Amino acid sequence: MGWLGWLFVLFIAYWLLDDLLRSKRCYRHGGFGRCRRCDEEAAAKAKAEAEARAEAIRQRMEIEETYKNMDEAKRYELATLVKDRAEREHLFIGPGDLEAAVVRMYKKSQPKAY
């Protein structure tokens, strides 16, 4: 085999080793193989996202429950106020936003028990 053949074999070996090392290297932490710190960070991020989703669902259920339990006249009055303000300020009221705004106004209007 001539020098061109050896150069080709060397190139293939370099390409394979480079691909092998690159696929198992953690560039953020400078280690090879499976990175324990990356795994811990991914687990912590997934846990935080799950907790945030659970909190959002809990708040949404609380808003829906409060909205359903409100007096109908008070609910209508507050909904009218919210719609008027949204129209006056050219705001878009998305699904669930009206209920949330009505519940916030309702809670603010209630006397606080100490």
C-alpha positions in Angstrom: 0.0 0.0 0.0 1.3 3.4 -0.9 1.4 6.6 1.0 -2.0 7.6 -0.4 -3.6 4.4 1.0 -2.0 4.9 4.4 -3.3 8.5 4.4 -6.8 7.2 3.6 -6.6 4.6 6.4 -5.4 7.3 8.8 -8.2 9.6 7.8 -10.8 6.9 8.3 -9.4 6.0 11.7 -9.3 9.7 12.7 -12.9 10.1 11.6 -14.1 7.0 13.5 -12.3 8.0 16.7 -13.4 11.6 16.5 -17.0 10.5 16.1 -16.7 8.0 19.0 -15.1 10.6 21.3 -17.5 13.4 20.3 -20.6 11.3 21.0 -19.5 10.5 24.5 -18.1 13.8 25.6 -19.9 16.3 27.8 -18.6 19.7 26.6 -20.3 21.6 29.4 -18.5 19.8 32.2 -15.5 18.4 30.3 -15.9 14.7 31.0 -16.3 11.6 28.9 -19.1 9.2 29.0 -22.4 9.7 30.7 -22.2 12.9 32.7 -23.7 12.7 36.2 -24.0 16.4 36.5 -26.0 16.7 33.3 -28.3 13.9 34.4 -28.8 15.7 37.8 -29.5 19.0 36.1 -32.0 17.4 33.7 -33.8 15.7 36.6 -34.0 18.9 38.6 -35.4 20.8 35.5 -38.0 18.1 34.9 -39.0 18.2 38.6 -39.3 22.0 38.6 -41.4 21.9 35.4 -43.7 19.2 36.9 -44.1 21.3 40.1 -44.9 24.4 38.1 -47.5 22.5 36.0 -49.1 21.1 39.2 -49.3 24.5 40.8 -50.9 26.0 37.6 -53.5 23.2 37.6 -54.2 23.8 41.3 -54.6 27.5 40.8 -56.9 26.9 37.8 -59.1 24.6 39.8 -59.2 27.1 42.7 -60.3 29.8 40.3 -63.0 27.6 38.7 -64.3 26.5 42.1 -64.5 30.1 43.4 -66.1 31.3 40.2 -68.8 28.6 40.4 -69.5 29.3 44.1 -69.9 33.1 43.6 -73.3 34.8 43.8 -74.7 35.0 40.3 -75.5 38.8 40.6 -72.0 39.5 41.9 -70.4 37.4 39.1 -72.4 39.2 36.4 -71.5 42.6 37.9 -67.8 41.9 38.0 -67.8 40.2 34.5 -69.4 43.4 33.1 -66.7 45.6 34.7 -64.0 43.4 33.3 -65.5 43.3 29.8 -66.0 47.1 29.9 -62.4 47.7 30.9 -61.1 45.3 28.3 -63.1 47.0 25.6 -62.0 50.4 26.8 -58.3 49.5 26.8 -58.5 47.3 23.7 -57.5 44.2 25.5 -58.1 40.6 24.3 -59.8 38.3 26.8 -58.7 34.8 26.2 -60.4 31.6 27.4 -60.3 31.5 31.2 -59.0 35.0 31.5 -62.5 36.5 32.3 -63.0 34.0 35.1 -59.6 34.6 36.6 -60.1 38.4 36.5 -63.5 38.1 38.1 -62.2 35.9 40.8 -59.3 38.3 41.5 -61.7 41.2 41.8 -64.0 39.2 44.0 -61.2 38.3 46.4 -60.0 41.9 46.6 -63.6 43.0 47.4 -63.9 40.6 50.2 -63.1 41.8 53.8 -60.0 40.0 55.1 -60.4 37.9 58.2 -57.6 38.3 60.6 
